[in-house]
Amino acid sequence: MSTTEAGSPAQGIRVVIVDDHAIFRSGLKADLDPSIVVAGEAGTVEEAVAVIAAVRPDVVLLDVHLPGGLGGGGREVLAGCAPLFGSTRFLALSVSDAAEDVVSVIRAGARGYVTKTISGAEISDAVRRVAGGDAVFSPRLAGFVLDAFGTAPADIADDELDRLSARELEVMRLIARGYSYKEVAKELFISIKTVETHVSAVLRKLQLSSRHELTRWAAERRLL
């Protein structure tokens, strides 16, 4: 277990990396954007709970499968850190893309789930988005969460969808599934600036304030 020295100035987004492979932790630290400060790291459940409580980071990058504890892995870390959920957000980072792993850590309190195949730039973007309050998922994993949490379909008032243009509806669905602006732009062959404009219009028309609310709105209506 390690943390930054007491009294070190905290700049940018402060994160703790929790993974039982030291080589992976080192590689991840090297790949993160300079604006993201690694304030601590841990390799077991017990170490993770202790260092997170001591450091109080903005975001925890949490491996799903960890040694130690009672065998709960990442879920056990989340349970041990539940009192910090208001100030510290958790982003699951794993080699596993199994539906049961994704759903279990989201139920336990994680704000997102990405696989270890993503690039340093992509994980840095995910950290920033989670720190800002968004729910973030690797695109193909978002469906697991929507299936698990989007239960009975709600009635859709015609005027809700009529407010959106065809392009805005396309952008809304991709954003709600966890795509980044860059990924949406690539998927729809439009510029990132155009994506930003469409997202702003969608949030305004639907009277929503964040991507997280948009994901919930779309899931409730089975639009994804």
Beta strands, then each sheet from edge to edge (+ up, - down):
strand 1: 2-3
strand 2: 13-18
strand 3: 36-42
strand 4: 59-62
strand 5: 89-94
strand 6: 112-115
strand 7: 136-137
sheet 1: 1+ 3- 2- 4- 5- 6- 7-
end
